[in-house]
């Protein structure tokens, strides 16, 4: 038996080319209604932690790879509902700011802020089919071309409405939905297990770091009361020292020939040019106001805007960094790589956070915060031993994490290609 080839036709759109006969091409605004969310101001005045209040749906309530939003971490009081937009369970919504163009279906009732749009009044299209289309590369490419803004990118309703979509019959849409639900369910299960495994490895890494920087790596030994709030016991031959006696606040101005540096949680202190090569992000080199920039040398530590979230960064290069950052220079003999690990430990970061009343990441940490947290001072030789151990052990864990992260990329790529092939008619159910 010879199977008939599916008949195709020209879509009339150059970048889409052929589509199956019987399929239509439409703009999103012609087949659905699109409305934007709203945010009461000032937002904190309307927030609540009372479970009886209305769900306040934020982008942070989404889970990577998930189709549904099932819970919220914050609630909205009743007087805020009229200043926002209330959406029923089962509604399809889309991010239109920051991580724009990500669709979700609500498994709860709630209010959405102005970083979301919601769809209703579906004509010729099933909501679930639209969800899959919006996750496809065909939609993502259009969003990327339409997006406004520089650092903070966003999509407005008009641009979302101009998105071109392919429409099979409702019967065919339903077949595609059932097929993709089955296929993506298997992929999502693998993704979920892999992501959970990555998180477990990251927790293991932090546990290894904390154990080593607070207890050493010499096995059982005599311990003593530390006398500080954030760690109960230390090895008996370790010192506790005010941090100002280990690191001074350096205001040395940049010198001729200094390359501009940037602070990155992932890559540490590196030149801005190298950061651009690694990440593809465009960093504009400053050409004014450089007189106030600070000189940085290898083994200096930097307090940056992200230090509140992810600890301090150690420089391994010479250059200059913006005056907004604090440059810490060792003022007595230490093995800097030990302190590199200590400053990245969760136990130290939590201690640093307790020195201020920050309510969000990105606010300034100052030298006055840093000096409120006393530091450990193991014998110099042991500092080196701990650092060497962590360099090796954490490299092993990082390799395992990298393999899992590569698997996540491959699974996500496979899922996207599946969705693309079915919602564009390249594959037939």
N, C-alpha and C positions, 0 to 999 in steps of 0.2 A: 504494500500500500504506500503510495507516494503522498506525503503531506503537502498541502497547498501552501505556498509562500503567502505570508500576510501582505495584503495590498496596502501600499503606502501612497501618500500624496504630498505635494509641496505645501509646506506650512505658510509660505508667503513671508516668512521671517528668516533672514539670511543666517543668523546664528543658531536657529533651531533646525532648519532644513526640513527633512521629511518627518511626517507623523502618520499614524495609521488612518486609513479611510474611515470616516465616521466620527473621528475626533475633531474637536473645535479648538480654536485659539481665542482666548478672551483676556481682557484686563480684569484684575482682581476687583476693582471698584464697580464693575458691571455685574458681578455675580454675588457679592456680599456687601453688607454694611460694615464700616470700620469706624470705631470710636476710640478715643484716647482716654486713658485713666486720668485721675486727678489727685492732687495732694493738698490736704488742708495745711494752713500755715498759721503759726509755727508748728511744724510737724510733731515735736515732742510733747506739745500741750494736748495732743489728741491720742497719744500712745497709751497702751495699757498692757498689763500682764495678766489680766483677769480672763479666764477661759470662757466666761459667759459673754464677753464682748465679741465684736466682729473680726474675723480673720483679716489681717493686713498683709497682703501678698507682696513679697519683695523678691527680687532676683536671687538674693542669697538663700531663699527657701527652695530653690530648685536643686535637683541632684543631677550630676553629670550622666548623660545617657538615658535619663528617665523621660517618659512620655507624659507623666502626670505630676501635678503638684498636690501633695497629700496633707501638708501641714504648714503652719506658719510659726515663727518664733515670737512675733509681736501681734498685738490686737489693737483695734481702733474703737474708741468709745463712740457711743451712739450719735453724739453731736457732730462727729467727723464724717458720717456717712454721706450727708448731703453735699459735702465739699470734696468728695472723692467720687468713685464710680463703683457701685455694687454690681457684682457679677455672680451669676448662679453656677452651681456645680454642673460640670459637663461643658462649660464654655471653652472655646478655643481662644487663647491669648498669645501675643507675640511681643518679645522685647524690642523696644525701639530706641534704646540708648545704651551706651557703654558696650556690653556684649550683645549688640543688636542682631535682630533676625532669628532669634531662637524661639520656636513655638512650643507651647505646652497646653495640655487639657487639664482643667481644674477638676480635682476629685473632692473639692470643698467649695462652699460658698465663701465669698469674701470681697473686699474692696481692693482695687488696683490703683497704683499711683501713676504719675505721668510718664514713667519709664516703660509703660505697657500700652498696647492697643488690644482691643477685643473685637471679635468678628461675630456677626449675627445675620439673620435674614438670608440664609443660603439659597441661591437659585442655581439649579443645574449642577450643584456640587455637594458632595457629602462632606461633612465636617472632618471626618477621619481621613478622607482622601486629601483634603486641603492641608491637614496636618503633615501628611507624608510629603506632599509637594513642597511645603515650606521648609522641610528639612533637607531637601535635595540640593545638589550643586547648582541646578538650573535657577532656583530661587536665590541661593547665596550669591551667585555671580551678579545677579541683577541688584541685590541689596548693596553689594560692594560698589557698584557703579553709581548708585543713587544716593549714597550716604552723604550727609553734610557734616561739617565740623573738622577740627584739627585734632587736638588731644582727646576731647570727648566727642565721639561720633554719634550721630543720631539720625533716625529716619522719621520724616513727618508722614502724616496720613496720606497726603497727595502722592508722595513717592511710593509708599506701600501700595496704594491703589493702582498705580501705573504698572505694577508687576504683571508680566505676561504669564499666563498659566495655560496648560493644555487640559482639555476636557474630553474624556471618553464619556460614553453613556453612563447613566447612573448604575445600570446593571453591571457594566464592566468595572466601574469604580468600586463597587462592592466586592467583586471578585479579587481585584487588586488589593483592597484593604485586608480581606481575609488571608490572602497569601502572604502579604507583608507582615501582618500580625504574627503569623506562625514563624516566618523566617527570622524576623527581628527579635522575637521572643527568645529564640535560642542564642542569638548573638548577644542580646542584652544580658542574659544569664551569665555568659562567659565574661562579658565586660565587667559585670558587678563583682564576680569572684576575683577577677584580676585586680580591679581597683581596690577591693578589700585587702588583697594580699600586699599590694603596694603600701597601703596605710599601716599594715602590720609590720612590714620591714622598716618603715620610717619610725614607728614606735620603738622597735627593737634598737635602731640606731641611737635614738635619744636615750634609751635606757643604758646602753653601753657607754655613751658619752658621760651621762650623769654619774654612773658608778665609778668610772675611771677618774674624772676630775674631782670627785669628792672623797673617794676611798682609796684611790691608787690602784695599782695592778699587781701588787705583791702578795695577794691572798690574805689570809687571816693575819691580823695585827692588832696591837693595843690601840684602843681608841680613847678619845677624850671629849668632854663637852665643849662644843665650839664657842658657846657664849653669844652666838648671833642667832637672830630669829629664823633665817631662811635655811639653815642647815643644823641639824641637832648635834651630830658627832663628826669628828675629824680624826685622822691618824694622829697619834700622840706627838710625833715629831714634826708636825706641820704647824706653821704659824698662821695667825689671823692678823691682818694688817689693814689699817685704813687705806682705801684705794688711792687717796691723794699722795701717799708716800711711795706708791708704785708707779703712778702715771701722772704727769703734769699736763695741764692744758696749754698746748703750744699755739701761739699766735704768730709764729714766724711767717712773714709774707713770702709770696712766690718769688723765685729768683729767675733770672734770664735763662731761657732754655727749658723751663719746666713745661712738660706736656700737661694738657688738661685731663684730669681723671674723673671717673664717675664711680659712685658707690652702688653696687648691685648685690642683692641678697643671694642670687644664684652664682654670680661670677666673682664676687669680692670687689676689691679696688683695682680697676684696670683703666687704661687710657680710653677716652671717649671714642677714638678711632677704632680701637680693637673691639669695644662694645658694639659699635655699629656693624663690624664684620661678623661678630658672633650671633647677633640677634636680628640683624636686618633693620633694626629701628633707626630712624634718622635722628641723630643728635646734633643740634646746631652748636657749633663751637662758639664760645663767647669771644667777642672782640672789644667789648667795653667793660669797664668796671673791674678789670683784672687786678688792679692794684691792691684790692682787698682780699684777693684769693690767698689761700694758705699753702705754704710749702709742706710737702709730704715726703717722707723717706721710708725705705723698707723697714718693716716691723713697727711702724706707727699704727695706731688703731683709730678708726673713724666712727664717730657717732653721727648717723645720718637720720633722715626722716623716717626710715623704716626700722631703725634700731629698736623702737618700742615693740615692734612685731617680731623681729627676727634676730636681734642681737647686734653686736658690734662687728665691724669688718676690719681685718688686718691687711695692710698694704704690703705688697712684695715688690713695689716699684717706686721710682722717684717721680715726682710731678707736683701739680698743684690742684687744689679742690676748692669749691665754692666756700665763701666765708660763712654760709649758713651752717656748715658742718663743724663739729668739734674734732680737733686733732689731738689725740692722746699720745704722748711720747714717754716711753719708759724712763724712769729717773733712778733706777737701780738695776743691778744685774738680774735678769730674768731669762727664761727660755720662752720666747714669744709664742711659739706654736702651742705650748700648754695653755696660755691665756686665750689663744685663738679658739681652742675647743671650749674652754670654760665660758667665754663670752657668747658661745653659740648654744649652750646648754639651756634647756627649758627652765631648770631650777634658777639659773641666774637671771634669765629674761623676766621670769615672774617676780623676782626680788626687785629688779629695776622698775617694773611696772608699778610696784607698790609705793614707789617714792613720789608718785604724783597722782592727780585725779583725772588722768586722761579718760575721755569717753570714746575716743576713736583713734585708729592708727593714722599716722601722718602728722601728728602734732610734735612740736619740738621737744626733744630731750636735751637737757643742758648738762654742763659739767657739774652743776650743783646737785643734779639727780644722781649722776655717776658716783660722786664721792659719798653718798649716803649708804652705799652698799659695800661693806668690808669685803676684802678678797683673801683667798687662801694663798699661802706661800709654802709649798712643799720644798724640800731641799732641791737645789738646782739640778742635780743629777737625776732626781726622780721626776722633775718637771719634763726633762728630755725623754725619760723612759715612758711616761704617760703619753706624751705627744706622739712618739714613734709607734706605740701600740695602737693609738686611735687612728693614726694615718693609715696603718695597714688594715685594721679591722673595719673601719668605716669605708675604705675603698672596696673591700669585699662586698659589703652590704649595698653600696652604691651600684656595683655591677649587677647585682640581683635586681635592684630596683629598675635599672636601665633596661634590662631584658623584659621585665614586666611592662614597662612604659612603652617599649617598642611593640609588644603584643597588643596593647591598648590601641595604638595608632593603626596597626594592621586590621584589627577588628572593626574600628570605626571606619576605616577606609572601605572595608568589605561591605559594611552596612550601608554606607552612602552610595556605593556603586549599585547595590541591589535596588535601593529605593529609586535612584536615578533611572535605571533601565526600565523599571515597571511604570513609573509615573510619566515617562516620556514615550512609552510605547515601543521601546527598543526590544523588550522581551514581552512575550504574550503569556498570560496565565492559562 
